[in-house]
Amino acid sequence: MSNSQKLIAYIMIGIIVGGAGGYLASGSLMYQPQIDSLNKQIEELKKTLPTDYQKIKDDLTKALADLQKSSTDLTQANNQITSLQTELNKYKPKPLSGTIEIDGSSTVFPITQAVAEEFIKINPNVRVNVGVSGTGGGMKRFTIGELDIADASRPIKQSEADIAKTNNIQYIEFEIAIDGLAVVVHKDNNWVDYLTTAELKKIWEPTSTVDSWDDVRAGWPNKPLRLYGPGTDSGTFDYFTEVINGKAQASRADFTASEDDNILVQGIAGDSNSLGYFGYAYYIENKDIIKIVPIDEGKGLGPITPSDETINSGKYTPLSRPLFIYVKTTSLAKPEVMEFCKFYMNSGETLVHEVGYTPYPVNQYAENLGILMLLP
């Protein structure tokens, strides 16, 4: 049976049972519990179905009218309910099972992990393994066919795409969130009104000799500058050093580093001469104890303060970027992978925000879902 035939069957069962419920209620309540149970099951099925099928609805309206003209005999009605229950059972989805292999970006990990945790609550027989070997490590495994999904904090490189092609690995790219980085100082800092990307590079580059605030900009106080940032295993560290210093992992080493952003927040909040960077979400959670610094990229737009709006619109550059998942096309033939990806897009906006990233507008997730729904 084709998907369209199944769709018609789902909706027909729902409409007929709904009509039968109203019809039987006028004659007897003895079948109402069965009807209520059927309706509940049908509504659960219909949640996954598109709603704009006007021709089908017109056809089924006629079918319902024909049903309502039928005999009022309750035995016949009972047989009808039994028949509908049998039909309904044919189309109930089978419980999902299997294993989904995911690896890649540590930046994307919190989103995918949150999705996985919610997914297995309703699909307990599915195992979702989410690794954090970094975007490059994930792509190495993905392009040789070891993974169903790769998390990535950057687009796939041409060299990686070439390896995938050699290994006959076809894939679909989905943008799932935007990551913004916040540059912050102590809340009582009254001299830093903004920083340019050139000044950030002057501070953070491997050969930097900056050790006081007046080294950054003339007129700022001759006070020591103490730096805080993510550790070298962090995807945030990779991204910041790449876009500010020109090369991932290229950074001065004399700063307080931690993979735990909460430790960085507390360090900056307790140090009046501090400057640091981490995910924008951690600033939002702690904006009463630290101060955010607008960033001027030097392209005529002036200093831009990060926010959901400026991150989402692309104004806050270069410290914002899209985040991706790459899905192996052949893996989507596995029901557990397809349903996981649908769940990702249906719950993406909420879960992305919950874990502290900036979600795309809902139409982006709808577009992603539409791509999945159109696959054969």
Phi, psi and omega per residue, in radians:
M1 nan 2.326 -3.112
S2 -1.307 2.889 3.114
N3 -1.069 -0.684 -3.137
S4 -1.156 -0.643 3.087
Q5 -1.152 -0.698 3.092
K6 -1.093 -0.725 3.128
L7 -1.020 -0.814 3.112
I8 -1.050 -0.740 -3.132
A9 -1.069 -0.785 3.138
Y10 -1.009 -0.894 -3.040
I11 -1.196 -0.660 3.132
M12 -1.072 -0.778 3.123
I13 -1.041 -0.792 -3.130
G14 -1.061 -0.811 -3.084
I15 -1.215 -0.758 -3.105
I16 -1.129 -0.778 3.137
V17 -1.130 -0.725 3.087
G18 -1.016 -0.755 3.113
G19 -1.159 -0.728 3.137
A20 -1.090 -0.638 3.140
G21 -1.053 -0.834 3.130
G22 -1.132 -0.659 -3.106
Y23 -1.169 -0.826 -3.078
L24 -1.247 -0.527 -3.105
A25 -1.041 -0.536 -3.123
S26 -1.296 -0.364 -3.100
G27 -1.807 -0.634 -3.099
S28 -2.867 2.588 3.108
L29 -1.687 0.025 -3.003
M30 -1.149 -0.407 -3.109
Y31 -1.765 0.043 -3.054
Q32 -1.079 -0.714 3.119
P33 -1.020 -0.738 3.110
Q34 -1.106 -0.736 -3.123
I35 -1.126 -0.755 3.126
D36 -1.065 -0.725 3.139
S37 -1.118 -0.750 3.108
L38 -1.087 -0.796 -3.121
N39 -1.046 -0.689 -3.139
K40 -1.108 -0.769 3.140
Q41 -1.145 -0.695 -3.123
I42 -1.147 -0.726 3.141
E43 -1.086 -0.640 3.101
E44 -1.120 -0.717 3.113
L45 -1.146 -0.705 -3.052
K46 -1.193 -0.310 -3.140
K47 -1.067 -0.471 -3.095
T48 -1.627 0.021 -3.038
L49 -1.785 2.561 2.981
P50 -1.092 2.746 -3.050
T51 -1.893 -0.310 -3.014
D52 -1.636 1.342 3.121
Y53 -2.238 1.203 -2.959
Q54 -1.105 -0.719 -3.112
K55 -1.104 -0.738 3.113
I56 -1.076 -0.746 -3.141
K57 -1.084 -0.696 3.122
D58 -1.100 -0.756 3.129
D59 -1.096 -0.679 -3.078
L60 -1.354 -0.460 3.040
T61 -1.058 -0.712 3.095
K62 -1.146 -0.729 3.122
A63 -1.071 -0.684 3.125
L64 -1.153 -0.728 3.116
A65 -1.061 -0.709 3.101
D66 -1.103 -0.696 3.136
L67 -1.097 -0.728 -3.081
Q68 -1.208 -0.264 3.081
K69 -1.518 -0.115 -3.041
S70 -1.318 3.103 -3.050
S71 -1.071 2.611 3.071
T72 -1.549 0.154 -3.128
D73 -1.086 2.158 -3.040
L74 -1.234 -0.492 3.075
T75 -1.109 -0.738 3.098
Q76 -1.111 -0.678 3.113
A77 -1.094 -0.707 3.121
N78 -1.107 -0.717 3.101
N79 -1.093 -0.669 3.131
Q80 -1.092 -0.753 3.123
I81 -1.092 -0.773 3.129
T82 -1.055 -0.749 3.130
S83 -1.102 -0.740 -3.141
L84 -1.144 -0.670 3.119
Q85 -1.104 -0.697 3.103
T86 -1.088 -0.776 3.121
E87 -1.112 -0.757 -3.122
L88 -1.038 -0.734 -3.114
N89 -1.092 -0.478 3.129
K90 -1.146 -0.562 -2.995
Y91 -1.795 -0.058 3.065
K92 -1.104 2.304 3.131
P93 -1.148 2.467 3.090
K94 -1.282 2.571 3.109
P95 -0.973 2.352 3.134
L96 -1.311 2.602 3.047
S97 -2.611 3.040 3.136
G98 1.999 -3.056 -3.092
T99 -2.219 2.401 3.089
I100 -2.000 2.173 -3.112
E101 -1.795 2.134 -3.114
I102 -2.328 2.459 3.078
D103 -2.712 2.868 3.063
G104 2.429 -2.399 -2.942
S105 -0.982 2.322 3.027
S106 -1.256 -0.399 3.099
T107 -1.246 -0.719 -3.125
V108 -1.393 -0.376 -3.075
F109 -0.840 -0.842 -3.093
P110 -1.047 -0.573 3.129
I111 -1.227 -0.919 -3.102
T112 -1.101 -0.661 3.115
Q113 -1.125 -0.713 3.114
A114 -1.110 -0.737 3.093
V115 -1.085 -0.781 -3.126
A116 -1.068 -0.744 -3.129
E117 -1.088 -0.719 3.118
E118 -1.254 -0.634 -3.108
F119 -1.125 -0.765 -3.080
I120 -1.303 -0.254 3.029
K121 -1.127 -0.596 3.135
I122 -1.784 -0.125 3.092
N123 -2.345 1.195 -2.991
P124 -1.158 -0.247 -3.135
N125 -1.571 0.041 3.096
V126 -1.771 2.326 3.069
R127 -1.796 2.197 3.137
V128 -2.043 1.927 3.130
N129 -1.682 2.049 -3.109
V130 -2.028 1.955 -3.140
G131 -1.711 2.963 -3.102
V132 -2.385 1.011 -3.127
S133 -1.509 0.077 -3.091
G134 1.600 2.785 -3.107
T135 -1.000 -0.828 -3.132
G136 -1.085 -0.758 3.125
G137 -1.127 -0.701 3.104
G138 -1.122 -0.719 3.141
M139 -1.150 -0.601 3.088
K140 -1.040 -0.757 3.141
R141 -1.289 -0.681 -3.078
F142 -1.138 -0.753 -3.033
T143 -1.314 -0.151 3.028
I144 -1.895 0.127 2.989
G145 1.606 0.210 -3.104
E146 -1.418 -0.317 -3.028
L147 -2.069 2.690 2.941
D148 -1.478 -0.656 -3.056
I149 -2.438 2.428 3.034
A150 -2.017 2.229 2.998
D151 -1.458 2.395 -3.079
A152 -2.520 2.353 3.081
S153 -1.730 0.240 3.044
R154 -2.694 2.839 3.048
P155 -1.139 2.704 3.087
I156 -1.058 2.403 3.120
K157 -1.351 2.713 3.124
Q158 -1.053 -0.673 -3.139
S159 -1.108 -0.637 3.108
E160 -1.236 -0.706 3.102
A161 -1.090 -0.636 3.122
D162 -1.142 -0.712 3.107
I163 -1.124 -0.744 3.106
A164 -1.033 -0.752 3.140
K165 -1.107 -0.737 3.112
T166 -1.036 -0.644 -3.114
N167 -1.617 0.197 3.107
N168 1.011 0.652 3.088
I169 -1.712 1.929 3.051
Q170 -1.702 2.633 -3.020
Y171 -2.662 2.877 3.050
I172 -2.144 2.337 3.108
E173 -1.674 2.270 3.059
F174 -2.154 2.222 2.974
E175 -1.448 2.265 -3.002
I176 -2.143 -0.230 3.139
A177 -2.977 3.013 3.030
I178 -2.158 2.331 -3.138
D179 -1.831 2.163 3.058
G180 -1.980 2.432 3.098
L181 -1.827 2.386 3.140
A182 -1.834 2.290 2.976
V183 -1.715 2.216 -2.991
V184 -2.350 2.774 3.071
V185 -2.369 3.087 3.081
H186 -1.060 2.558 -3.047
K187 -1.099 -0.435 -3.116
D188 -1.628 0.071 3.094
N189 -1.164 2.066 -3.061
N190 -1.993 0.226 3.134
W191 -1.979 -0.442 3.139
V192 -1.479 1.836 3.087
D193 -1.625 -0.498 3.048
Y194 -2.937 2.947 3.020
L195 -2.303 2.546 3.020
T196 -1.582 2.808 3.075
T197 -1.141 -0.523 3.083
A198 -1.140 -0.693 3.096
E199 -1.182 -0.656 3.078
L200 -1.081 -0.733 3.107
K201 -1.116 -0.736 3.115
K202 -1.016 -0.633 -3.130
I203 -1.314 -0.791 -2.893
W204 -1.774 -0.182 -3.070
E205 -1.129 2.702 -3.050
P206 -0.998 -0.535 -3.088
T207 -1.670 0.217 -3.061
S208 -1.066 2.429 3.036
T209 -1.984 0.168 3.140
V210 -1.192 2.173 3.058
D211 -2.389 0.045 3.057
S212 -2.507 2.823 -3.045
W213 -1.140 -0.573 -3.136
D214 -1.289 -0.210 2.997
D215 -1.262 -0.406 -3.110
V216 -1.409 -0.838 -3.109
R217 -2.602 2.318 3.114
A218 -1.044 2.406 -3.123
G219 1.718 -0.313 3.057
W220 -1.395 2.743 -2.997
P221 -1.175 2.667 3.064
N222 -1.453 1.249 3.130
K223 -2.144 2.616 -3.130
P224 -1.103 2.493 3.091
L225 -1.842 2.062 3.137
R226 -1.977 2.269 -2.966
L227 -1.854 2.550 3.123
Y228 -2.360 2.380 3.138
G229 -2.858 2.982 3.128
P230 -1.120 2.701 3.089
G231 -1.244 2.935 -3.024
T232 -1.215 -0.234 3.083
D233 -1.513 -0.046 -3.057
S234 -1.486 2.439 3.028
G235 -1.151 -0.513 3.089
T236 -1.127 -0.717 3.073
F237 -1.063 -0.782 3.125
D238 -1.017 -0.826 -3.047
Y239 -1.195 -0.822 -3.114
F240 -1.037 -0.821 -3.106
T241 -1.166 -0.576 3.137
E242 -1.191 -0.830 -3.044
V243 -1.432 -0.429 3.139
I244 -1.634 -0.814 -3.066
N245 -1.702 -0.143 3.067
G246 1.619 -0.070 -3.140
K247 -2.722 2.273 3.117
A248 -1.047 2.394 3.119
Q249 1.348 -0.033 3.111
A250 -1.489 1.905 -3.081
S251 -2.779 2.667 2.939
R252 -1.087 2.688 -3.033
A253 -1.807 -0.197 -3.024
D254 -1.567 1.111 3.066
F255 -2.403 2.784 3.085
T256 -1.359 2.005 -3.039
A257 -1.947 2.520 3.040
S258 -2.760 2.480 3.022
E259 -1.351 -0.226 -3.138
D260 -1.695 1.883 -3.088
D261 -1.117 -0.452 3.103
N262 -1.139 -0.602 3.089
I263 -1.160 -0.694 3.098
L264 -1.112 -0.735 3.116
V265 -1.020 -0.846 -3.097
Q266 -1.148 -0.653 3.111
G267 -1.113 -0.786 -3.130
I268 -1.185 -0.716 -3.133
A269 -1.121 -0.451 -3.097
G270 -1.744 0.111 -3.055
D271 -2.265 1.914 -3.035
S272 -1.175 -0.265 3.139
N273 -1.916 0.418 -3.020
S274 -1.510 2.726 2.923
L275 -2.602 2.396 -3.136
G276 -2.754 -3.135 3.106
Y277 -2.573 2.630 3.084
F278 -2.981 -3.057 -3.103
G279 -1.070 2.449 -3.103
Y280 -0.950 -0.598 -3.109
A281 -1.045 -0.603 -3.126
Y282 -1.256 -0.505 3.007
Y283 -1.153 -0.805 -3.117
I284 -1.010 -0.715 -3.130
E285 -1.207 -0.365 -3.012
N286 -2.259 0.445 -3.017
K287 -1.157 -0.236 3.109
D288 -1.399 -0.264 -3.057
I289 -2.076 -0.080 3.087
I290 -2.390 2.916 -3.076
K291 -2.143 2.313 -3.129
I292 -1.514 2.627 -3.106
V293 -1.992 2.094 3.025
P294 -1.093 2.629 -3.089
I295 -2.109 2.293 3.100
D296 -1.883 2.017 -3.113
E297 -1.349 -0.206 3.122
G298 1.470 0.421 -3.123
K299 -2.001 0.370 3.032
G300 1.638 -0.066 -3.137
L301 -1.547 -0.218 -3.100
G302 1.377 -3.091 -3.138
P303 -1.148 2.360 3.131
I304 -2.080 2.222 3.080
T305 -1.568 2.293 3.137
P306 -1.181 2.448 3.058
S307 -2.752 2.960 3.076
D308 -0.972 -0.665 -3.087
E309 -1.227 -0.848 -3.081
T310 -1.267 -0.539 3.073
I311 -1.215 -0.797 -3.087
N312 -1.167 -0.630 -3.077
S313 -1.410 -0.230 -3.104
G314 1.563 0.042 3.130
K315 -1.200 -0.573 -3.078
Y316 -1.507 1.403 3.123
T317 -2.060 2.630 0.127
P318 -1.651 0.216 -3.005
L319 -1.606 0.563 2.945
S320 -2.457 2.635 -3.037
R321 -2.766 2.653 3.042
P322 -1.317 2.648 3.036
L323 -2.007 2.613 -2.975
F324 -2.296 2.764 2.731
I325 -2.177 2.485 3.054
Y326 -1.952 2.221 -3.057
V327 -2.026 2.219 3.103
K328 -1.211 2.224 -3.033
T329 -1.040 -0.745 -3.114
T330 -1.156 -0.472 3.110
S331 -1.181 -0.460 -3.136
L332 -1.204 -0.214 3.022
A333 -1.275 -0.284 3.089
K334 -1.489 2.144 -3.053
P335 -0.953 -0.644 -3.090
E336 -1.171 -0.613 3.118
V337 -1.275 -0.776 3.109
M338 -1.039 -0.801 -3.114
E339 -1.196 -0.590 3.071
F340 -1.100 -0.776 -3.134
C341 -1.150 -0.693 3.066
K342 -1.083 -0.759 3.120
F343 -1.082 -0.692 3.116
Y344 -0.990 -0.806 -3.090
M345 -1.323 -0.608 3.122
N346 -1.216 -0.563 -3.083
S347 -1.884 -0.002 -3.008
G348 -1.005 -0.850 -3.061
E349 -1.011 -0.772 -3.109
T350 -1.197 -0.858 -3.047
L351 -1.257 -0.597 3.073
V352 -1.025 -0.780 -3.139
H353 -1.192 -0.675 -3.116
E354 -1.093 -0.615 -3.120
V355 -1.577 0.054 2.938
G356 1.804 0.165 3.106
Y357 -1.783 3.001 3.125
T358 -1.622 2.038 3.130
P359 -1.331 2.714 2.969
Y360 -1.260 2.849 2.952
P361 -0.993 2.668 -3.020
V362 -1.029 -0.482 -3.112
N363 -1.157 -0.433 3.078
Q364 -1.156 -0.745 3.113
Y365 -1.192 -0.631 3.094
A366 -1.130 -0.678 3.095
E367 -1.123 -0.760 3.085
N368 -1.038 -0.773 -3.138
L369 -1.115 -0.685 3.124
G370 -1.066 -0.677 3.087
I371 -1.055 -0.758 3.124
L372 -1.115 -0.723 -3.081
M373 -1.197 -0.435 -3.109
L374 -1.502 -0.156 3.139
L375 -1.191 2.516 -3.126
P376 -1.170 nan nan
